[in-house]
Amino acid sequence: MTHSNHNTLARTGKHLSHSERAQIAILKNQNYSNRQIAHALGRVPQTIHSEIHRGTITQLNRQKQSGKVYDYYTTYYDPDAGQAAYDRLRLNCGRRPKWADTDAFIEWADDKLLLEKWSPDVVVGFARTHDLFDPSIIPCTTTLYGWIDKGIMRTTNMDLLEKLSRKPKDSSYRSRKNKRILGQSIEQRPAEINDRQTFGHWEIDTVVGNKGKTDSVLLTLVERQTRFEIILKLTGKDKESVDQAISQLRQRAGDRFSTIFKTITSDNGSEFAGLHEALQETLDVYFSHPYASWERGTSENQHKFIRRFIPKGKAISQFSETQCLRIQQWMNDYPRKILGYQTPHVCFANALRSLSQMT
């Protein structure tokens, strides 16, 4: 048997396969040297030498002759033994996964993901920021997603509602003329508001349930800098209900209303037709362009959190005001990456404290 005209190319960094090990056994039986086998297989001699060393076994042979028993040993390369040695070494190679050292982080992370509906990134960021575990057992966000995909955790992809609902951005937007003019355009909004440099600038919107005319809706207000959320349950999606809710909010805030609320940005829905008139003496109201929800991106992102508790199509009238307050509290106590894994509640309180010290 000859391999003088082989066309096998050297495969640097590739491990030997079981078929190559079988070829090594055949060539050894034909008294090929290790270097000749390496040349035939397109491997470096050291690879073949190491493989034969690991795969060589010693066999006991017993022979009877003239009433006596003679034992003698022979050695030969066995491809199955070589493969078994390779598989055994592979089990011990590579870095140990972090979850193999302790399940403390995984248990805590599962509770946050399943019970408190945190996202994987918030789980990782909060654990690192607050030094809850030894850094060596805290994975990165990508790794944590990988653990979920591989079934290492109790959490599954079905539990990650935002991951399942994400859609690619639509780049087909074309500017449309705003037929309804309710007040100042968002184009007139100062840069310091757009850049979130100052506190007290809010976005207002509504969240609907099953789109029934008789169903309740949620009126949401979010402070752009701190992401602090206010949720008010309305009897309907109309101008009168919104005006009444704003009036009640002013009464609750009292003298601090003008300090907390400096501007409000809204869309051009008919339910907000009275905002400018009702608030023009107290604050500025800006209205976004039609079909441009990203101009109120903070509000849109906040709605994703609400949808974890109130899915689309489910009647909001089924949820009590107490339940809505619980959702509001959960959102304000939820650590945010953009806030350095602090909660909106803490950031809002710090902002108010800073304003009080300035006055």
Secondary structure, 3 states (H helix, E strand, C coil): CCCCCCCCCCCCCCCCCHHHHHHHHHHHHCCCCHHHHHHHHCCCHHHHHHHHHHHEEEEEEEEEECCEEEEEEEEEECHHHHHHHHHHHHHCCCCCCHHHCCCHHHHHHHHHHHCCCCCHHHHHHHHHHCCCCCHHHCCCHHHHHHHHHHCCCCCCHHHCHHHHHCCCCCCCCCCCCCCCCCCEEHHHCCHHHHCCCCCCEEEEEEECCCCCCCCCEEEEEEECCCCCEEEEEECCCCHHHHHHHHHHHHHHHHHHHHHHCCEEEECCCHHHCCHHHHHCCCCEEEECCCCCHHHHHHHHHHHHHHCCCCCCCCCHHHCCHHHHHHHHHHHHCCCEHHHCCECHHHHHHHHHHHHHHHC
